[in-house]
Amino acid sequence: FLGYLKGVPFGWTFGLWLQWLIVCLALLVVYFIWDSILYGKEPGERMIRDRMEEKPLRVHGLPLNAPLLVGIICSVAFLRHDFFLFDREVAMLVLAALSMKFTARPIREGNHFNFYPINEVAVLFFGIFLTMIPAIELLRIRGGDLGVTSPMQFFWYTGILSSFLDNAPTYVTFLSLGDAVTQDMLAAGKDITTVGLISPLRSISEEILVAISLGAVFMGANSYIGNAPNFMVKAIAESRKVDMPSFGGYMVYSTIVLVPIFLVVTFIFLT
């Protein structure tokens, strides 16, 4: 979305489907193996309870909420503040309000819906965004001193910072750095494929943009604060009395599972 606001074509990101597919399939395989091992260690009475209380998977409220969800996505993609300052945000809030108004109460009660998780995430990320401003500004001003020039470097630098500074502002900051590197490459007469951006950004090497996009999104999963939905899942689980790993404990899991997959992505797509 932020790339789109900077001029990256809305459909360009869909071209990264192969990288997305490889990472998702690898994670699903790891999850299946890990979950199967842990499930095999469950006490017998719990397995019997699973079979006795088995319920078919159902999605309720779909006829109402599916069009509203599509409407929110279209608001992000196509509304550009043409009529008044916050038309995109107003449209999204109206659609969310319609869902709240017309979705049957038993559906929300059955899902134990409440605003506690989103409130906790909002407060946490408000503090994160305030404290990250100096770090992001320093990166913007002195980012060129890092000597980041290759797609592999952009992937890992963007990814490491997005793990702790949130992936969205990190993406935008490295987009500016990637633009500067691209202009140096063009000035040196290198033949590269570029993607056009909105002024003051001019264009960026497509290889660098791929690296930044992958690093920001994939490595946002490295910590609870790398991406808001990570912490949202934690907050929802804990509100249902499900124990979750600590901040450091989560990163042990992410290092063991994700980092090897990211090394494979680097080897296949960024070298």
C-alpha positions as CSV (number, residue, x, y, z in Angstrom):
1,F,0.0,0.0,0.0
2,L,2.8,2.5,0.9
3,G,4.6,1.5,-2.3
4,Y,1.4,2.2,-4.2
5,L,1.2,5.7,-2.6
6,K,4.8,6.3,-3.8
7,G,3.9,5.3,-7.4
8,V,4.6,1.5,-7.5
9,P,1.9,0.1,-9.8
10,F,-0.8,-1.6,-7.7
11,G,-0.5,-4.9,-9.5
12,W,3.3,-5.0,-9.5
13,T,3.5,-6.8,-6.1
14,F,1.4,-9.7,-7.4
15,G,4.4,-10.5,-9.5
16,L,6.1,-11.8,-6.4
17,W,3.8,-14.8,-6.2
18,L,6.5,-17.3,-6.6
19,Q,8.6,-16.1,-3.7
20,W,5.4,-15.9,-1.6
21,L,4.4,-19.4,-2.6
22,I,7.8,-21.0,-1.8
23,V,7.9,-19.4,1.7
24,C,4.3,-20.3,2.5
25,L,4.7,-23.9,1.4
26,A,7.9,-24.2,3.4
27,L,6.2,-22.8,6.5
28,L,3.2,-25.1,6.0
29,V,5.5,-28.2,5.8
30,V,7.3,-27.1,9.0
31,Y,4.0,-26.5,10.7
32,F,2.5,-29.8,9.7
33,I,5.6,-31.7,10.9
34,W,5.9,-29.8,14.2
35,D,2.2,-29.9,14.9
36,S,2.0,-33.6,14.2
37,I,4.9,-34.3,16.6
38,L,3.3,-32.2,19.4
39,Y,-0.2,-33.7,18.8
40,G,1.2,-37.2,19.1
41,K,2.4,-36.3,22.6
42,E,-1.1,-35.2,23.8
43,P,-2.6,-37.4,26.6
44,G,-5.1,-40.0,25.3
45,E,-8.1,-38.4,27.0
46,R,-7.5,-35.1,25.1
47,M,-7.4,-37.0,21.8
48,I,-10.7,-38.7,22.7
49,R,-12.2,-35.3,23.6
50,D,-11.0,-34.0,20.2
51,R,-13.0,-36.7,18.4
52,M,-16.0,-36.4,20.7
53,E,-16.3,-32.7,20.3
54,E,-15.3,-32.5,16.6
55,K,-17.3,-29.8,14.7
56,P,-17.3,-29.1,11.0
57,L,-15.7,-25.9,9.9
58,R,-18.3,-23.2,9.0
59,V,-18.1,-19.6,7.9
60,H,-21.0,-17.5,9.1
61,G,-21.9,-14.0,8.0
62,L,-20.2,-14.4,4.6
63,P,-22.9,-13.0,2.3
64,L,-22.8,-9.7,4.2
65,N,-19.1,-9.4,5.2
66,A,-17.4,-10.7,2.0
67,P,-18.7,-7.7,-0.1
68,L,-17.7,-5.3,2.7
69,L,-14.2,-6.8,2.9
70,V,-13.9,-6.4,-0.9
71,G,-15.1,-2.8,-0.5
72,I,-12.3,-2.1,2.0
73,I,-9.7,-3.5,-0.3
74,C,-11.1,-1.4,-3.2
75,S,-11.1,1.7,-1.0
76,V,-7.4,1.1,-0.4
77,A,-6.7,0.5,-4.1
78,F,-8.7,3.1,-5.8
79,L,-9.6,6.0,-3.5
80,R,-7.0,8.8,-3.7
81,H,-8.5,11.6,-1.6
82,D,-10.3,13.1,-4.7
83,F,-13.2,14.5,-2.8
84,F,-12.0,15.4,0.6
85,L,-9.0,14.8,2.8
86,F,-9.9,11.5,4.4
87,D,-12.2,9.9,1.8
88,R,-10.4,6.6,1.8
89,E,-10.4,6.3,5.6
90,V,-14.0,7.4,5.8
91,A,-15.0,4.7,3.4
92,M,-13.2,2.0,5.3
93,L,-14.8,3.2,8.6
94,V,-18.3,3.2,7.1
95,L,-17.8,-0.3,5.8
96,A,-16.6,-1.5,9.2
97,A,-19.5,0.2,10.9
98,L,-21.9,-1.6,8.5
99,S,-20.4,-4.9,9.5
100,M,-20.7,-4.1,13.2
101,K,-24.3,-3.0,12.7
102,F,-25.7,-5.8,10.6
103,T,-23.6,-8.9,11.6
104,A,-25.7,-11.1,13.8
105,R,-24.8,-10.8,17.5
106,P,-24.5,-14.6,18.1
107,I,-21.7,-14.8,15.5
108,R,-19.6,-12.2,17.4
109,E,-20.4,-13.8,20.7
110,G,-19.5,-17.3,19.3
111,N,-16.1,-15.9,18.3
112,H,-15.7,-14.1,21.7
113,F,-15.2,-10.9,19.8
114,N,-14.1,-7.8,21.8
115,F,-11.9,-4.8,21.3
116,Y,-9.3,-5.6,23.9
117,P,-6.7,-7.0,21.4
118,I,-7.0,-4.1,19.0
119,N,-6.8,-1.6,21.8
120,E,-3.6,-3.2,23.1
121,V,-2.1,-3.2,19.7
122,A,-3.0,0.4,19.0
123,V,-1.4,1.6,22.2
124,L,1.7,-0.4,21.7
125,F,2.2,0.6,18.1
126,F,1.5,4.3,18.9
127,G,4.5,4.1,21.2
128,I,6.6,2.2,18.7
129,F,5.9,4.7,15.9
130,L,6.8,7.6,18.2
131,T,10.1,6.1,19.4
132,M,11.1,4.9,15.9
133,I,11.0,8.4,14.4
134,P,14.6,9.3,15.3
135,A,15.9,5.9,14.1
136,I,14.0,6.2,10.8
137,E,15.1,9.8,10.3
138,L,18.7,8.8,11.0
139,L,18.5,6.0,8.4
140,R,16.9,8.4,5.9
141,I,19.7,11.0,6.3
142,R,22.7,8.7,6.7
143,G,21.4,5.5,5.1
144,G,23.9,5.9,2.2
145,D,26.8,5.4,4.7
146,L,25.7,1.8,5.2
147,G,27.1,0.8,1.8
148,V,24.0,-1.1,0.8
149,T,24.0,-1.5,-3.0
150,S,23.1,-5.1,-3.9
151,P,19.6,-6.7,-3.8
152,M,20.9,-9.2,-1.2
153,Q,22.0,-6.4,1.1
154,F,18.7,-4.6,0.7
155,F,16.8,-7.7,1.5
156,W,18.7,-8.4,4.8
157,Y,19.1,-4.8,6.0
158,T,15.4,-4.0,5.3
159,G,14.4,-7.3,6.9
160,I,16.4,-6.9,10.1
161,L,15.2,-3.4,10.7
162,S,11.6,-4.2,9.8
163,S,11.8,-6.9,12.5
164,F,11.9,-4.3,15.2
165,L,10.9,-0.9,13.6
166,D,7.7,-2.2,11.9
167,N,7.9,-3.1,8.3
168,A,5.9,-0.3,6.7
169,P,8.1,2.8,7.6
170,T,11.2,0.7,7.0
171,Y,10.0,-0.2,3.5
172,V,9.4,3.5,2.7
173,T,12.8,4.5,4.0
174,F,14.7,1.9,2.0
175,L,12.6,2.8,-1.0
176,S,14.3,6.2,-0.8
177,L,17.7,4.7,-0.4
178,G,17.0,2.3,-3.3
179,D,16.1,5.2,-5.5
180,A,19.4,6.9,-4.7
181,V,21.4,3.8,-5.4
182,T,19.5,3.3,-8.7
183,Q,20.4,6.8,-9.8
184,D,24.1,6.1,-9.2
185,M,23.8,2.9,-11.2
186,L,22.1,4.7,-14.1
187,A,24.7,7.5,-14.0
188,A,27.4,4.8,-14.2
189,G,25.8,3.5,-17.4
190,K,24.5,0.2,-16.1
191,D,21.7,-1.4,-18.0
192,I,19.0,-2.1,-15.4
193,T,15.2,-2.5,-15.3
194,T,13.5,0.2,-13.2
195,V,10.1,0.9,-11.8
196,G,8.8,4.4,-11.9
197,L,8.0,6.2,-8.7
198,I,6.4,9.6,-7.7
199,S,8.6,12.6,-7.1
200,P,10.8,13.2,-5.2
201,L,11.5,9.5,-5.9
202,R,12.2,9.0,-9.5
203,S,12.7,5.4,-10.2
204,I,14.1,2.3,-8.6
205,S,15.9,-0.8,-9.8
206,E,13.3,-3.6,-10.0
207,E,15.8,-6.1,-8.4
208,I,16.2,-3.7,-5.5
209,L,12.5,-3.1,-5.2
210,V,11.9,-6.9,-5.1
211,A,14.5,-7.2,-2.3
212,I,13.1,-4.4,-0.3
213,S,9.5,-5.7,-0.6
214,L,10.5,-9.3,0.3
215,G,12.7,-8.2,3.2
216,A,10.1,-5.9,4.7
217,V,7.2,-8.3,4.5
218,F,8.8,-11.6,5.2
219,M,11.0,-10.5,8.1
220,G,8.2,-8.6,9.7
221,A,7.4,-12.0,11.1
222,N,10.7,-12.2,13.1
223,S,9.3,-10.5,16.2
224,Y,6.0,-9.6,17.8
225,I,6.4,-6.0,16.9
226,G,7.7,-6.5,13.4
227,N,4.1,-6.3,12.1
228,A,0.9,-5.4,14.0
229,P,-1.0,-8.6,13.2
230,N,1.8,-10.6,15.0
231,F,1.0,-8.9,18.2
232,M,-2.7,-9.0,17.5
233,V,-2.6,-12.8,17.3
234,K,-0.7,-12.8,20.6
235,A,-3.3,-10.5,22.2
236,I,-6.3,-12.5,21.0
237,A,-4.7,-15.8,22.2
238,E,-3.9,-14.4,25.6
239,S,-7.4,-12.9,25.9
240,R,-8.7,-16.5,25.5
241,K,-6.3,-17.7,28.2
242,V,-3.9,-19.4,25.8
243,D,-0.2,-19.2,26.9
244,M,2.0,-17.5,24.3
245,P,5.9,-17.3,24.1
246,S,7.6,-14.3,25.5
247,F,9.2,-11.7,23.2
248,G,12.5,-13.5,23.3
249,G,10.9,-17.0,23.2
250,Y,9.0,-16.0,20.0
251,M,12.3,-14.9,18.4
252,V,13.9,-18.3,19.2
253,Y,11.1,-19.9,17.1
254,S,11.4,-17.4,14.3
255,T,15.2,-17.7,14.1
256,I,15.0,-21.5,14.0
257,V,12.2,-21.7,11.4
258,L,12.3,-18.5,9.4
259,V,16.0,-17.6,9.0
260,P,16.9,-20.8,7.1
261,I,13.9,-20.2,4.7
262,F,15.1,-16.6,4.2
263,L,18.6,-17.9,3.3
264,V,17.0,-20.1,0.7
265,V,15.1,-17.1,-0.7
266,T,18.3,-15.2,-0.9
267,F,20.1,-18.0,-2.7
268,I,17.3,-18.5,-5.3
269,F,16.2,-15.0,-6.0
270,L,18.7,-12.4,-4.8
271,T,22.2,-13.6,-5.8
